[in-house]
Amino acid sequence: MQGIGKVRIMREHQRQRLAGLVVNARPRVSRAEYDNLRALLHNARHHGAASQNHAGNEDFRAHVLGRIAWVGAGDEVRRERLLAMAAEVDWEN
């Protein structure tokens, strides 16, 4: 019975996570992940995209748009809000 340690019963009032998504009502990323991405876009708009590229991604814009797609896969409204913020970023600086 070594496999028992991987099984957890999560009740309705608890955060139910699966593969990085919160799946209580419907699959979507956590609020913290969404807020972090919004903060990144806000700071990129005000201070330049390069100031937020801490990992040194070669194509930072594509990286951010990929994260937006991941967040937006479960929530169309969040995706539209993030894309609107991304449209205001100067990706060259």
PDB file of N, CA, C and O in Angstrom, chain B, residues numbered from 101:
ATOM      1  N   MET B 101       0.817  -1.201   0.000  1.00  0.00           N
ATOM      2  CA  MET B 101       0.000   0.000   0.000  1.00  0.00           C
ATOM      3  C   MET B 101       0.852   1.252   0.000  1.00  0.00           C
ATOM      4  O   MET B 101       0.561   2.192   0.740  1.00  0.00           O
ATOM      5  N   GLN B 102       1.872   1.289  -0.792  1.00  0.00           N
ATOM      6  CA  GLN B 102       2.746   2.451  -0.848  1.00  0.00           C
ATOM      7  C   GLN B 102       2.111   3.606  -1.612  1.00  0.00           C
ATOM      8  O   GLN B 102       2.482   4.754  -1.368  1.00  0.00           O
ATOM      9  N   GLY B 103       1.180   3.363  -2.516  1.00  0.00           N
ATOM     10  CA  GLY B 103       0.561   4.408  -3.329  1.00  0.00           C
ATOM     11  C   GLY B 103      -0.438   5.271  -2.584  1.00  0.00           C
ATOM     12  O   GLY B 103      -0.877   6.289  -3.121  1.00  0.00           O
ATOM     13  N   ILE B 104      -0.811   4.909  -1.379  1.00  0.00           N
ATOM     14  CA  ILE B 104      -1.817   5.639  -0.610  1.00  0.00           C
ATOM     15  C   ILE B 104      -1.393   7.084  -0.352  1.00  0.00           C
ATOM     16  O   ILE B 104      -2.254   7.963  -0.297  1.00  0.00           O
ATOM     17  N   GLY B 105      -0.116   7.357  -0.193  1.00  0.00           N
ATOM     18  CA  GLY B 105       0.362   8.704   0.105  1.00  0.00           C
ATOM     19  C   GLY B 105       0.044   9.727  -0.971  1.00  0.00           C
ATOM     20  O   GLY B 105       0.090  10.925  -0.694  1.00  0.00           O
ATOM     21  N   LYS B 106      -0.274   9.306  -2.180  1.00  0.00           N
ATOM     22  CA  LYS B 106      -0.568  10.226  -3.267  1.00  0.00           C
ATOM     23  C   LYS B 106      -2.041  10.611  -3.326  1.00  0.00           C
ATOM     24  O   LYS B 106      -2.412  11.511  -4.079  1.00  0.00           O
ATOM     25  N   VAL B 107      -2.864   9.961  -2.563  1.00  0.00           N
ATOM     26  CA  VAL B 107      -4.303  10.179  -2.611  1.00  0.00           C
ATOM     27  C   VAL B 107      -4.707  11.114  -1.475  1.00  0.00           C
ATOM     28  O   VAL B 107      -4.366  10.880  -0.315  1.00  0.00           O
ATOM     29  N   ARG B 108      -5.429  12.162  -1.815  1.00  0.00           N
ATOM     30  CA  ARG B 108      -5.970  13.073  -0.803  1.00  0.00           C
ATOM     31  C   ARG B 108      -7.428  13.361  -1.132  1.00  0.00           C
ATOM     32  O   ARG B 108      -7.790  13.559  -2.292  1.00  0.00           O
ATOM     33  N   ILE B 109      -8.225  13.380  -0.134  1.00  0.00           N
ATOM     34  CA  ILE B 109      -9.631  13.740  -0.299  1.00  0.00           C
ATOM     35  C   ILE B 109      -9.748  15.231   0.015  1.00  0.00           C
ATOM     36  O   ILE B 109      -9.488  15.654   1.141  1.00  0.00           O
ATOM     37  N   MET B 110     -10.135  16.015  -0.972  1.00  0.00           N
ATOM     38  CA  MET B 110     -10.292  17.454  -0.788  1.00  0.00           C
ATOM     39  C   MET B 110     -11.791  17.767  -0.825  1.00  0.00           C
ATOM     40  O   MET B 110     -12.466  17.520  -1.825  1.00  0.00           O
ATOM     41  N   ARG B 111     -12.279  18.297   0.245  1.00  0.00           N
ATOM     42  CA  ARG B 111     -13.697  18.620   0.349  1.00  0.00           C
ATOM     43  C   ARG B 111     -14.023  19.861  -0.477  1.00  0.00           C
ATOM     44  O   ARG B 111     -13.127  20.547  -0.969  1.00  0.00           O
ATOM     45  N   GLU B 112     -15.296  20.133  -0.620  1.00  0.00           N
ATOM     46  CA  GLU B 112     -15.774  21.235  -1.457  1.00  0.00           C
ATOM     47  C   GLU B 112     -15.246  22.593  -0.993  1.00  0.00           C
ATOM     48  O   GLU B 112     -14.991  23.463  -1.826  1.00  0.00           O
ATOM     49  N   HIS B 113     -15.078  22.790   0.291  1.00  0.00           N
ATOM     50  CA  HIS B 113     -14.640  24.078   0.822  1.00  0.00           C
ATOM     51  C   HIS B 113     -13.125  24.266   0.747  1.00  0.00           C
ATOM     52  O   HIS B 113     -12.625  25.343   1.073  1.00  0.00           O
ATOM     53  N   GLN B 114     -12.387  23.239   0.323  1.00  0.00           N
ATOM     54  CA  GLN B 114     -10.935  23.314   0.230  1.00  0.00           C
ATOM     55  C   GLN B 114     -10.514  23.541  -1.220  1.00  0.00           C
ATOM     56  O   GLN B 114     -11.237  23.191  -2.152  1.00  0.00           O
ATOM     57  N   ARG B 115      -9.323  24.139  -1.393  1.00  0.00           N
ATOM     58  CA  ARG B 115      -8.793  24.343  -2.737  1.00  0.00           C
ATOM     59  C   ARG B 115      -8.409  22.991  -3.322  1.00  0.00           C
ATOM     60  O   ARG B 115      -7.597  22.263  -2.752  1.00  0.00           O
ATOM     61  N   GLN B 116      -8.992  22.669  -4.445  1.00  0.00           N
ATOM     62  CA  GLN B 116      -8.725  21.406  -5.119  1.00  0.00           C
ATOM     63  C   GLN B 116      -7.814  21.687  -6.304  1.00  0.00           C
ATOM     64  O   GLN B 116      -8.235  22.301  -7.284  1.00  0.00           O
ATOM     65  N   ARG B 117      -6.560  21.236  -6.213  1.00  0.00           N
ATOM     66  CA  ARG B 117      -5.566  21.517  -7.249  1.00  0.00           C
ATOM     67  C   ARG B 117      -5.239  20.244  -8.022  1.00  0.00           C
ATOM     68  O   ARG B 117      -5.144  19.150  -7.465  1.00  0.00           O
ATOM     69  N   LEU B 118      -5.071  20.435  -9.323  1.00  0.00           N
ATOM     70  CA  LEU B 118      -4.690  19.335 -10.195  1.00  0.00           C
ATOM     71  C   LEU B 118      -3.843  19.911 -11.320  1.00  0.00           C
ATOM     72  O   LEU B 118      -4.316  20.749 -12.088  1.00  0.00           O
ATOM     73  N   ALA B 119      -2.609  19.474 -11.422  1.00  0.00           N
ATOM     74  CA  ALA B 119      -1.688  19.898 -12.485  1.00  0.00           C
ATOM     75  C   ALA B 119      -1.528  21.422 -12.517  1.00  0.00           C
ATOM     76  O   ALA B 119      -1.453  22.014 -13.593  1.00  0.00           O
ATOM     77  N   GLY B 120      -1.475  22.050 -11.353  1.00  0.00           N
ATOM     78  CA  GLY B 120      -1.272  23.491 -11.283  1.00  0.00           C
ATOM     79  C   GLY B 120      -2.527  24.323 -11.455  1.00  0.00           C
ATOM     80  O   GLY B 120      -2.458  25.552 -11.427  1.00  0.00           O
ATOM     81  N   LEU B 121      -3.660  23.689 -11.630  1.00  0.00           N
ATOM     82  CA  LEU B 121      -4.919  24.402 -11.791  1.00  0.00           C
ATOM     83  C   LEU B 121      -5.798  24.170 -10.572  1.00  0.00           C
ATOM     84  O   LEU B 121      -5.739  23.116  -9.938  1.00  0.00           O
ATOM     85  N   VAL B 122      -6.608  25.165 -10.255  1.00  0.00           N
ATOM     86  CA  VAL B 122      -7.615  25.013  -9.209  1.00  0.00           C
ATOM     87  C   VAL B 122      -8.870  24.513  -9.917  1.00  0.00           C
ATOM     88  O   VAL B 122      -9.352  25.154 -10.851  1.00  0.00           O
ATOM     89  N   VAL B 123      -9.396  23.388  -9.487  1.00  0.00           N
ATOM     90  CA  VAL B 123     -10.489  22.738 -10.212  1.00  0.00           C
ATOM     91  C   VAL B 123     -11.785  22.645  -9.411  1.00  0.00           C
ATOM     92  O   VAL B 123     -12.610  21.775  -9.688  1.00  0.00           O
ATOM     93  N   ASN B 124     -11.980  23.512  -8.434  1.00  0.00           N
ATOM     94  CA  ASN B 124     -13.194  23.427  -7.613  1.00  0.00           C
ATOM     95  C   ASN B 124     -14.460  23.559  -8.463  1.00  0.00           C
ATOM     96  O   ASN B 124     -15.209  22.591  -8.593  1.00  0.00           O
ATOM     97  N   ALA B 125     -14.711  24.723  -9.039  1.00  0.00           N
ATOM     98  CA  ALA B 125     -15.909  24.928  -9.840  1.00  0.00           C
ATOM     99  C   ALA B 125     -15.625  24.633 -11.306  1.00  0.00           C
ATOM    100  O   ALA B 125     -16.424  23.992 -11.988  1.00  0.00           O
ATOM    101  N   ARG B 126     -14.479  25.106 -11.779  1.00  0.00           N
ATOM    102  CA  ARG B 126     -14.026  24.858 -13.154  1.00  0.00           C
ATOM    103  C   ARG B 126     -12.517  25.021 -13.179  1.00  0.00           C
ATOM    104  O   ARG B 126     -11.967  25.706 -12.317  1.00  0.00           O
ATOM    105  N   PRO B 127     -11.843  24.426 -14.122  1.00  0.00           N
ATOM    106  CA  PRO B 127     -10.379  24.544 -14.153  1.00  0.00           C
ATOM    107  C   PRO B 127      -9.933  25.967 -14.475  1.00  0.00           C
ATOM    108  O   PRO B 127     -10.337  26.544 -15.484  1.00  0.00           O
ATOM    109  N   ARG B 128      -9.104  26.516 -13.610  1.00  0.00           N
ATOM    110  CA  ARG B 128      -8.510  27.825 -13.867  1.00  0.00           C
ATOM    111  C   ARG B 128      -7.284  27.965 -12.981  1.00  0.00           C
ATOM    112  O   ARG B 128      -7.147  27.259 -11.982  1.00  0.00           O
ATOM    113  N   VAL B 129      -6.393  28.878 -13.351  1.00  0.00           N
ATOM    114  CA  VAL B 129      -5.192  29.076 -12.545  1.00  0.00           C
ATOM    115  C   VAL B 129      -5.575  29.761 -11.243  1.00  0.00           C
ATOM    116  O   VAL B 129      -6.648  30.354 -11.128  1.00  0.00           O
ATOM    117  N   SER B 130      -4.695  29.674 -10.277  1.00  0.00           N
ATOM    118  CA  SER B 130      -4.982  30.276  -8.979  1.00  0.00           C
ATOM    119  C   SER B 130      -5.010  31.796  -9.088  1.00  0.00           C
ATOM    120  O   SER B 130      -4.447  32.378 -10.015  1.00  0.00           O
ATOM    121  N   ARG B 131      -5.656  32.409  -8.149  1.00  0.00           N
ATOM    122  CA  ARG B 131      -5.733  33.866  -8.113  1.00  0.00           C
ATOM    123  C   ARG B 131      -4.339  34.471  -7.987  1.00  0.00           C
ATOM    124  O   ARG B 131      -4.063  35.513  -8.581  1.00  0.00           O
ATOM    125  N   ALA B 132      -3.465  33.837  -7.227  1.00  0.00           N
ATOM    126  CA  ALA B 132      -2.104  34.346  -7.057  1.00  0.00           C
ATOM    127  C   ALA B 132      -1.350  34.356  -8.387  1.00  0.00           C
ATOM    128  O   ALA B 132      -0.642  35.317  -8.688  1.00  0.00           O
ATOM    129  N   GLU B 133      -1.495  33.302  -9.180  1.00  0.00           N
ATOM    130  CA  GLU B 133      -0.831  33.241 -10.494  1.00  0.00           C
ATOM    131  C   GLU B 133      -1.343  34.352 -11.406  1.00  0.00           C
ATOM    132  O   GLU B 133      -0.558  35.014 -12.086  1.00  0.00           O
ATOM    133  N   TYR B 134      -2.654  34.554 -11.419  1.00  0.00           N
ATOM    134  CA  TYR B 134      -3.264  35.619 -12.215  1.00  0.00           C
ATOM    135  C   TYR B 134      -2.777  36.995 -11.749  1.00  0.00           C
ATOM    136  O   TYR B 134      -2.420  37.842 -12.569  1.00  0.00           O
ATOM    137  N   ASP B 135      -2.765  37.210 -10.449  1.00  0.00           N
ATOM    138  CA  ASP B 135      -2.307  38.495  -9.907  1.00  0.00           C
ATOM    139  C   ASP B 135      -0.838  38.747 -10.218  1.00  0.00           C
ATOM    140  O   ASP B 135      -0.458  39.880 -10.512  1.00  0.00           O
ATOM    141  N   ASN B 136      -0.004  37.708 -10.159  1.00  0.00           N
ATOM    142  CA  ASN B 136       1.412  37.867 -10.495  1.00  0.00           C
ATOM    143  C   ASN B 136       1.602  38.267 -11.954  1.00  0.00           C
ATOM    144  O   ASN B 136       2.455  39.098 -12.267  1.00  0.00           O
ATOM    145  N   LEU B 137       0.820  37.686 -12.833  1.00  0.00           N
ATOM    146  CA  LEU B 137       0.919  38.035 -14.252  1.00  0.00           C
ATOM    147  C   LEU B 137       0.423  39.454 -14.505  1.00  0.00           C
ATOM    148  O   LEU B 137       1.005  40.182 -15.309  1.00  0.00           O
ATOM    149  N   ARG B 138      -0.639  39.846 -13.830  1.00  0.00           N
ATOM    150  CA  ARG B 138      -1.122  41.230 -13.952  1.00  0.00           C
ATOM    151  C   ARG B 138      -0.078  42.211 -13.450  1.00  0.00           C
ATOM    152  O   ARG B 138       0.132  43.256 -14.065  1.00  0.00           O
ATOM    153  N   ALA B 139       0.580  41.891 -12.342  1.00  0.00           N
ATOM    154  CA  ALA B 139       1.625  42.757 -11.793  1.00  0.00           C
ATOM    155  C   ALA B 139       2.789  42.866 -12.768  1.00  0.00           C
ATOM    156  O   ALA B 139       3.330  43.953 -12.969  1.00  0.00           O
ATOM    157  N   LEU B 140       3.174  41.755 -13.369  1.00  0.00           N
ATOM    158  CA  LEU B 140       4.251  41.776 -14.354  1.00  0.00           C
ATOM    159  C   LEU B 140       3.908  42.700 -15.515  1.00  0.00           C
ATOM    160  O   LEU B 140       4.740  43.501 -15.939  1.00  0.00           O
ATOM    161  N   LEU B 141       2.685  42.592 -16.030  1.00  0.00           N
ATOM    162  CA  LEU B 141       2.271  43.436 -17.144  1.00  0.00           C
ATOM    163  C   LEU B 141       2.188  44.903 -16.734  1.00  0.00           C
ATOM    164  O   LEU B 141       2.565  45.786 -17.506  1.00  0.00           O
ATOM    165  N   HIS B 142       1.707  45.163 -15.548  1.00  0.00           N
ATOM    166  CA  HIS B 142       1.636  46.535 -15.041  1.00  0.00           C
ATOM    167  C   HIS B 142       3.044  47.138 -14.957  1.00  0.00           C
ATOM    168  O   HIS B 142       3.279  48.253 -15.424  1.00  0.00           O
ATOM    169  N   ASN B 143       3.972  46.391 -14.358  1.00  0.00           N
ATOM    170  CA  ASN B 143       5.336  46.889 -14.222  1.00  0.00           C
ATOM    171  C   ASN B 143       6.027  47.018 -15.575  1.00  0.00           C
ATOM    172  O   ASN B 143       6.797  47.954 -15.785  1.00  0.00           O
ATOM    173  N   ALA B 144       5.763  46.095 -16.493  1.00  0.00           N
ATOM    174  CA  ALA B 144       6.351  46.179 -17.834  1.00  0.00           C
ATOM    175  C   ALA B 144       5.842  47.410 -18.564  1.00  0.00           C
ATOM    176  O   ALA B 144       6.591  48.043 -19.308  1.00  0.00           O
ATOM    177  N   ARG B 145       4.600  47.750 -18.364  1.00  0.00           N
ATOM    178  CA  ARG B 145       4.036  48.940 -19.015  1.00  0.00           C
ATOM    179  C   ARG B 145       4.664  50.209 -18.461  1.00  0.00           C
ATOM    180  O   ARG B 145       4.923  51.147 -19.214  1.00  0.00           O
ATOM    181  N   HIS B 146       4.912  50.252 -17.169  1.00  0.00           N
ATOM    182  CA  HIS B 146       5.429  51.469 -16.547  1.00  0.00           C
ATOM    183  C   HIS B 146       6.955  51.573 -16.548  1.00  0.00           C
ATOM    184  O   HIS B 146       7.498  52.677 -16.555  1.00  0.00           O
ATOM    185  N   HIS B 147       7.645  50.436 -16.541  1.00  0.00           N
ATOM    186  CA  HIS B 147       9.104  50.466 -16.413  1.00  0.00           C
ATOM    187  C   HIS B 147       9.825  49.824 -17.587  1.00  0.00           C
ATOM    188  O   HIS B 147      11.055  49.791 -17.606  1.00  0.00           O
ATOM    189  N   GLY B 148       9.085  49.312 -18.571  1.00  0.00           N
ATOM    190  CA  GLY B 148       9.680  48.644 -19.717  1.00  0.00           C
ATOM    191  C   GLY B 148       9.682  47.139 -19.532  1.00  0.00           C
ATOM    192  O   GLY B 148       9.841  46.634 -18.421  1.00  0.00           O
ATOM    193  N   ALA B 149       9.506  46.436 -20.627  1.00  0.00           N
ATOM    194  CA  ALA B 149       9.418  44.976 -20.567  1.00  0.00           C
ATOM    195  C   ALA B 149      10.724  44.352 -20.097  1.00  0.00           C
ATOM    196  O   ALA B 149      10.710  43.348 -19.385  1.00  0.00           O
ATOM    197  N   ALA B 150      11.845  44.933 -20.485  1.00  0.00           N
ATOM    198  CA  ALA B 150      13.148  44.366 -20.115  1.00  0.00           C
ATOM    199  C   ALA B 150      13.338  44.328 -18.602  1.00  0.00           C
ATOM    200  O   ALA B 150      14.032  43.453 -18.086  1.00  0.00           O
ATOM    201  N   SER B 151      12.732  45.264 -17.896  1.00  0.00           N
ATOM    202  CA  SER B 151      12.880  45.297 -16.438  1.00  0.00           C
ATOM    203  C   SER B 151      12.197  44.113 -15.760  1.00  0.00           C
ATOM    204  O   SER B 151      12.493  43.812 -14.604  1.00  0.00           O
ATOM    205  N   GLN B 152      11.296  43.444 -16.457  1.00  0.00           N
ATOM    206  CA  GLN B 152      10.562  42.306 -15.877  1.00  0.00           C
ATOM    207  C   GLN B 152      11.084  40.955 -16.357  1.00  0.00           C
ATOM    208  O   GLN B 152      10.622  39.913 -15.894  1.00  0.00           O
ATOM    209  N   ASN B 153      12.039  40.966 -17.276  1.00  0.00           N
ATOM    210  CA  ASN B 153      12.579  39.729 -17.836  1.00  0.00           C
ATOM    211  C   ASN B 153      13.711  39.219 -16.956  1.00  0.00           C
ATOM    212  O   ASN B 153      14.869  39.216 -17.372  1.00  0.00           O
ATOM    213  N   HIS B 154      13.388  38.795 -15.764  1.00  0.00           N
ATOM    214  CA  HIS B 154      14.379  38.350 -14.784  1.00  0.00           C
ATOM    215  C   HIS B 154      15.054  37.046 -15.185  1.00  0.00           C
ATOM    216  O   HIS B 154      16.209  36.817 -14.828  1.00  0.00           O
ATOM    217  N   ALA B 155      14.355  36.188 -15.919  1.00  0.00           N
ATOM    218  CA  ALA B 155      14.916  34.896 -16.312  1.00  0.00           C
ATOM    219  C   ALA B 155      15.745  34.990 -17.589  1.00  0.00           C
ATOM    220  O   ALA B 155      16.378  34.014 -17.991  1.00  0.00           O
ATOM    221  N   GLY B 156      15.744  36.160 -18.230  1.00  0.00           N
ATOM    222  CA  GLY B 156      16.535  36.355 -19.442  1.00  0.00           C
ATOM    223  C   GLY B 156      15.987  35.633 -20.656  1.00  0.00           C
ATOM    224  O   GLY B 156      16.761  35.150 -21.483  1.00  0.00           O
ATOM    225  N   ASN B 157      14.670  35.547 -20.783  1.00  0.00           N
ATOM    226  CA  ASN B 157      14.057  34.915 -21.955  1.00  0.00           C
ATOM    227  C   ASN B 157      14.422  35.702 -23.213  1.00  0.00           C
ATOM    228  O   ASN B 157      14.353  36.931 -23.233  1.00  0.00           O
ATOM    229  N   GLU B 158      14.809  34.978 -24.258  1.00  0.00           N
ATOM    230  CA  GLU B 158      15.194  35.649 -25.506  1.00  0.00           C
ATOM    231  C   GLU B 158      14.019  36.368 -26.135  1.00  0.00           C
ATOM    232  O   GLU B 158      14.160  37.501 -26.597  1.00  0.00           O
ATOM    233  N   ASP B 159      12.866  35.729 -26.160  1.00  0.00           N
ATOM    234  CA  ASP B 159      11.655  36.356 -26.699  1.00  0.00           C
ATOM    235  C   ASP B 159      10.669  36.520 -25.556  1.00  0.00           C
ATOM    236  O   ASP B 159       9.755  35.714 -25.386  1.00  0.00           O
ATOM    237  N   PHE B 160      10.865  37.573 -24.774  1.00  0.00           N
ATOM    238  CA  PHE B 160      10.071  37.785 -23.566  1.00  0.00           C
ATOM    239  C   PHE B 160       8.597  37.997 -23.902  1.00  0.00           C
ATOM    240  O   PHE B 160       7.722  37.539 -23.166  1.00  0.00           O
ATOM    241  N   ARG B 161       8.318  38.680 -24.996  1.00  0.00           N
ATOM    242  CA  ARG B 161       6.930  38.923 -25.399  1.00  0.00           C
ATOM    243  C   ARG B 161       6.217  37.590 -25.640  1.00  0.00           C
ATOM    244  O   ARG B 161       5.097  37.399 -25.167  1.00  0.00           O
ATOM    245  N   ALA B 162       6.852  36.669 -26.369  1.00  0.00           N
ATOM    246  CA  ALA B 162       6.250  35.358 -26.634  1.00  0.00           C
ATOM    247  C   ALA B 162       6.052  34.589 -25.333  1.00  0.00           C
ATOM    248  O   ALA B 162       5.050  33.895 -25.163  1.00  0.00           O
ATOM    249  N   HIS B 163       7.005  34.713 -24.419  1.00  0.00           N
ATOM    250  CA  HIS B 163       6.885  34.049 -23.123  1.00  0.00           C
ATOM    251  C   HIS B 163       5.661  34.559 -22.366  1.00  0.00           C
ATOM    252  O   HIS B 163       4.880  33.770 -21.834  1.00  0.00           O
ATOM    253  N   VAL B 164       5.499  35.860 -22.321  1.00  0.00           N
ATOM    254  CA  VAL B 164       4.363  36.456 -21.600  1.00  0.00           C
ATOM    255  C   VAL B 164       3.048  36.103 -22.286  1.00  0.00           C
ATOM    256  O   VAL B 164       2.066  35.790 -21.614  1.00  0.00           O
ATOM    257  N   LEU B 165       3.020  36.152 -23.607  1.00  0.00           N
ATOM    258  CA  LEU B 165       1.793  35.793 -24.321  1.00  0.00           C
ATOM    259  C   LEU B 165       1.439  34.322 -24.107  1.00  0.00           C
ATOM    260  O   LEU B 165       0.261  33.968 -24.072  1.00  0.00           O
ATOM    261  N   GLY B 166       2.435  33.479 -23.967  1.00  0.00           N
ATOM    262  CA  GLY B 166       2.181  32.073 -23.636  1.00  0.00           C
ATOM    263  C   GLY B 166       1.573  31.910 -22.260  1.00  0.00           C
ATOM    264  O   GLY B 166       0.663  31.104 -22.064  1.00  0.00           O
ATOM    265  N   ARG B 167       2.080  32.680 -21.302  1.00  0.00           N
ATOM    266  CA  ARG B 167       1.498  32.641 -19.952  1.00  0.00           C
ATOM    267  C   ARG B 167       0.061  33.148 -19.970  1.00  0.00           C
ATOM    268  O   ARG B 167      -0.803  32.610 -19.276  1.00  0.00           O
ATOM    269  N   ILE B 168      -0.194  34.195 -20.774  1.00  0.00           N
ATOM    270  CA  ILE B 168      -1.562  34.712 -20.893  1.00  0.00           C
ATOM    271  C   ILE B 168      -2.476  33.647 -21.491  1.00  0.00           C
ATOM    272  O   ILE B 168      -3.611  33.483 -21.043  1.00  0.00           O
ATOM    273  N   ALA B 169      -1.993  32.925 -22.494  1.00  0.00           N
ATOM    274  CA  ALA B 169      -2.796  31.863 -23.109  1.00  0.00           C
ATOM    275  C   ALA B 169      -3.106  30.770 -22.098  1.00  0.00           C
ATOM    276  O   ALA B 169      -4.214  30.234 -22.069  1.00  0.00           O
ATOM    277  N   TRP B 170      -2.109  30.441 -21.261  1.00  0.00           N
ATOM    278  CA  TRP B 170      -2.323  29.409 -20.244  1.00  0.00           C
ATOM    279  C   TRP B 170      -3.375  29.857 -19.230  1.00  0.00           C
ATOM    280  O   TRP B 170      -4.274  29.092 -18.879  1.00  0.00           O
ATOM    281  N   VAL B 171      -3.257  31.101 -18.763  1.00  0.00           N
ATOM    282  CA  VAL B 171      -4.236  31.637 -17.805  1.00  0.00           C
ATOM    283  C   VAL B 171      -5.602  31.746 -18.463  1.00  0.00           C
ATOM    284  O   VAL B 171      -6.619  31.423 -17.850  1.00  0.00           O
ATOM    285  N   GLY B 172      -5.628  32.203 -19.716  1.00  0.00           N
ATOM    286  CA  GLY B 172      -6.890  32.440 -20.404  1.00  0.00           C
ATOM    287  C   GLY B 172      -7.592  31.197 -20.893  1.00  0.00           C
ATOM    288  O   GLY B 172      -8.754  31.268 -21.293  1.00  0.00           O
ATOM    289  N   ALA B 173      -6.919  30.052 -20.874  1.00  0.00           N
ATOM    290  CA  ALA B 173      -7.559  28.825 -21.342  1.00  0.00           C
ATOM    291  C   ALA B 173      -8.780  28.467 -20.500  1.00  0.00           C
ATOM    292  O   ALA B 173      -9.725  27.859 -21.002  1.00  0.00           O
ATOM    293  N   GLY B 174      -8.763  28.833 -19.250  1.00  0.00           N
ATOM    294  CA  GLY B 174      -9.882  28.504 -18.375  1.00  0.00           C
ATOM    295  C   GLY B 174     -10.822  29.663 -18.100  1.00  0.00           C
ATOM    296  O   GLY B 174     -11.865  29.483 -17.472  1.00  0.00           O
ATOM    297  N   ASP B 175     -10.458  30.863 -18.570  1.00  0.00           N
ATOM    298  CA  ASP B 175     -11.279  32.031 -18.254  1.00  0.00           C
ATOM    299  C   ASP B 175     -11.101  33.095 -19.329  1.00  0.00           C
ATOM    300  O   ASP B 175     -10.081  33.783 -19.373  1.00  0.00           O
ATOM    301  N   GLU B 176     -12.091  33.223 -20.185  1.00  0.00           N
ATOM    302  CA  GLU B 176     -12.054  34.167 -21.308  1.00  0.00           C
ATOM    303  C   GLU B 176     -11.934  35.619 -20.845  1.00  0.00           C
ATOM    304  O   GLU B 176     -11.213  36.404 -21.461  1.00  0.00           O
ATOM    305  N   VAL B 177     -12.622  35.979 -19.783  1.00  0.00           N
ATOM    306  CA  VAL B 177     -12.587  37.365 -19.289  1.00  0.00           C
ATOM    307  C   VAL B 177     -11.179  37.721 -18.824  1.00  0.00           C
ATOM    308  O   VAL B 177     -10.669  38.794 -19.146  1.00  0.00           O
ATOM    309  N   ARG B 178     -10.553  36.825 -18.070  1.00  0.00           N
ATOM    310  CA  ARG B 178      -9.187  37.079 -17.622  1.00  0.00           C
ATOM    311  C   ARG B 178      -8.247  37.213 -18.823  1.00  0.00           C
ATOM    312  O   ARG B 178      -7.378  38.085 -18.840  1.00  0.00           O
ATOM    313  N   ARG B 179      -8.423  36.348 -19.824  1.00  0.00           N
ATOM    314  CA  ARG B 179      -7.572  36.391 -21.009  1.00  0.00           C
ATOM    315  C   ARG B 179      -7.681  37.740 -21.716  1.00  0.00           C
ATOM    316  O   ARG B 179      -6.666  38.325 -22.092  1.00  0.00           O
ATOM    317  N   GLU B 180      -8.895  38.231 -21.896  1.00  0.00           N
ATOM    318  CA  GLU B 180      -9.098  39.516 -22.569  1.00  0.00           C
ATOM    319  C   GLU B 180      -8.479  40.667 -21.778  1.00  0.00           C
ATOM    320  O   GLU B 180      -7.873  41.563 -22.366  1.00  0.00           O
ATOM    321  N   ARG B 181      -8.623  40.652 -20.463  1.00  0.00           N
ATOM    322  CA  ARG B 181      -8.029  41.704 -19.627  1.00  0.00           C
ATOM    323  C   ARG B 181      -6.515  41.706 -19.745  1.00  0.00           C
ATOM    324  O   ARG B 181      -5.900  42.763 -19.884  1.00  0.00           O
ATOM    325  N   LEU B 182      -5.914  40.522 -19.690  1.00  0.00           N
ATOM    326  CA  LEU B 182      -4.457  40.420 -19.773  1.00  0.00           C
ATOM    327  C   LEU B 182      -3.952  40.812 -21.161  1.00  0.00           C
ATOM    328  O   LEU B 182      -2.914  41.464 -21.276  1.00  0.00           O
ATOM    329  N   LEU B 183      -4.669  40.423 -22.214  1.00  0.00           N
ATOM    330  CA  LEU B 183      -4.255  40.804 -23.561  1.00  0.00           C
ATOM    331  C   LEU B 183      -4.340  42.316 -23.763  1.00  0.00           C
ATOM    332  O   LEU B 183      -3.503  42.904 -24.449  1.00  0.00           O
ATOM    333  N   ALA B 184      -5.344  42.938 -23.169  1.00  0.00           N
ATOM    334  CA  ALA B 184      -5.454  44.399 -23.255  1.00  0.00           C
ATOM    335  C   ALA B 184      -4.277  45.066 -22.551  1.00  0.00           C
ATOM    336  O   ALA B 184      -3.741  46.060 -23.040  1.00  0.00           O
ATOM    337  N   MET B 185      -3.881  44.527 -21.418  1.00  0.00           N
ATOM    338  CA  MET B 185      -2.715  45.077 -20.712  1.00  0.00           C
ATOM    339  C   MET B 185      -1.448  44.855 -21.519  1.00  0.00           C
ATOM    340  O   MET B 185      -0.597  45.742 -21.585  1.00  0.00           O
ATOM    341  N   ALA B 186      -1.307  43.685 -22.134  1.00  0.00           N
ATOM    342  CA  ALA B 186      -0.116  43.370 -22.927  1.00  0.00           C
ATOM    343  C   ALA B 186      -0.010  44.273 -24.151  1.00  0.00           C
ATOM    344  O   ALA B 186       1.093  44.585 -24.598  1.00  0.00           O
ATOM    345  N   ALA B 187      -1.135  44.688 -24.688  1.00  0.00           N
ATOM    346  CA  ALA B 187      -1.135  45.563 -25.864  1.00  0.00           C
ATOM    347  C   ALA B 187      -0.558  46.940 -25.532  1.00  0.00           C
ATOM    348  O   ALA B 187      -0.100  47.646 -26.430  1.00  0.00           O
ATOM    349  N   GLU B 188      -0.575  47.322 -24.284  1.00  0.00           N
ATOM    350  CA  GLU B 188      -0.063  48.627 -23.861  1.00  0.00           C
ATOM    351  C   GLU B 188       1.418  48.611 -23.506  1.00  0.00           C
ATOM    352  O   GLU B 188       1.984  49.660 -23.195  1.00  0.00           O
ATOM    353  N   VAL B 189       2.059  47.444 -23.547  1.00  0.00           N
ATOM    354  CA  VAL B 189       3.468  47.316 -23.161  1.00  0.00           C
ATOM    355  C   VAL B 189       4.350  47.625 -24.372  1.00  0.00           C
ATOM    356  O   VAL B 189       4.071  47.187 -25.488  1.00  0.00           O
ATOM    357  N   ASP B 190       5.412  48.384 -24.134  1.00  0.00           N
ATOM    358  CA  ASP B 190       6.440  48.622 -25.144  1.00  0.00           C
ATOM    359  C   ASP B 190       7.423  47.471 -25.051  1.00  0.00           C
ATOM    360  O   ASP B 190       8.291  47.481 -24.179  1.00  0.00           O
ATOM    361  N   TRP B 191       7.315  46.485 -25.921  1.00  0.00           N
ATOM    362  CA  TRP B 191       8.110  45.270 -25.842  1.00  0.00           C
ATOM    363  C   TRP B 191       9.546  45.477 -26.292  1.00  0.00           C
ATOM    364  O   TRP B 191      10.383  44.600 -26.076  1.00  0.00           O
ATOM    365  N   GLU B 192       9.851  46.586 -26.898  1.00  0.00           N
ATOM    366  CA  GLU B 192      11.205  46.855 -27.379  1.00  0.00           C
ATOM    367  C   GLU B 192      12.134  47.338 -26.257  1.00  0.00           C
ATOM    368  O   GLU B 192      13.353  47.223 -26.384  1.00  0.00           O
ATOM    369  N   ASN B 193      11.596  47.862 -25.192  1.00  0.00           N
ATOM    370  CA  ASN B 193      12.406  48.412 -24.092  1.00  0.00           C
ATOM    371  C   ASN B 193      12.294  47.587 -22.849  1.00  0.00           C
ATOM    372  O   ASN B 193      12.911  47.913 -21.834  1.00  0.00           O
TER     373      ASN B 193
END
